[in-house]
Amino acid sequence: MLGLRLCQGLDVKNFKTLFGIDFFEKYHNIIERLEKQNLVERYGDYFRVKPEKFYILNSVITEFIL
């Protein structure tokens, strides 16, 4: 989840290579909720917190940890 702290976001291809899990399948409920709140976006091969929402980055990351 530390990849979300980067401007480009989390490399979802690398996530699958490292963990053998499709990020979007594993976290689809969380992602859907965050997308509806306009907090995150898919950006090429990356999933990221929208740059204008970085001020709540820790709250978004917590959603994936809990």
C-alpha positions in Angstrom: 0.0 0.0 0.0 3.0 2.3 0.2 2.8 2.6 -3.6 -0.3 4.8 -3.0 2.0 7.3 -1.4 3.8 7.9 -4.7 2.5 10.5 -7.2 2.1 7.8 -9.9 0.4 5.5 -7.4 0.4 1.7 -7.0 1.7 -0.3 -10.0 -1.0 -2.9 -10.3 1.0 -5.2 -12.6 3.9 -5.3 -10.2 1.4 -6.0 -7.4 0.2 -9.1 -9.2 3.7 -10.2 -9.9 4.7 -9.8 -6.3 1.6 -11.2 -4.6 -0.1 -13.3 -7.3 -3.3 -11.4 -6.7 -5.2 -9.1 -9.0 -5.4 -5.8 -7.0 -8.8 -4.8 -8.6 -10.4 -8.2 -7.9 -9.1 -8.4 -4.3 -10.1 -4.8 -3.3 -13.1 -4.2 -5.7 -15.5 -3.2 -2.9 -13.1 -0.7 -1.4 -12.1 0.7 -4.8 -15.7 1.1 -5.9 -16.5 3.0 -2.8 -13.5 5.3 -3.1 -14.2 5.9 -6.8 -17.8 6.9 -6.0 -16.3 9.4 -3.4 -14.1 10.7 -6.2 -10.9 10.1 -4.2 -9.0 7.6 -6.4 -8.5 6.8 -10.1 -7.0 4.3 -12.4 -4.2 5.9 -14.3 -2.7 3.6 -17.0 -1.2 0.6 -15.2 -1.5 2.4 -11.9 -4.1 3.0 -9.2 -3.7 6.2 -7.3 -5.2 8.7 -5.0 -6.1 11.8 -7.0 -3.4 14.4 -6.6 -5.9 17.0 -5.3 -6.9 14.5 -2.6 -3.4 13.8 -1.2 -4.3 15.7 2.0 -6.4 12.6 3.0 -3.9 10.0 1.8 -3.6 8.3 5.2 -7.3 7.8 5.4 -7.5 6.2 2.0 -4.6 3.9 2.7 -6.3 2.9 6.0 -9.3 1.6 4.0 -7.1 -1.1 2.5 -5.4 -2.1 5.7 -8.4 -2.5 8.0 
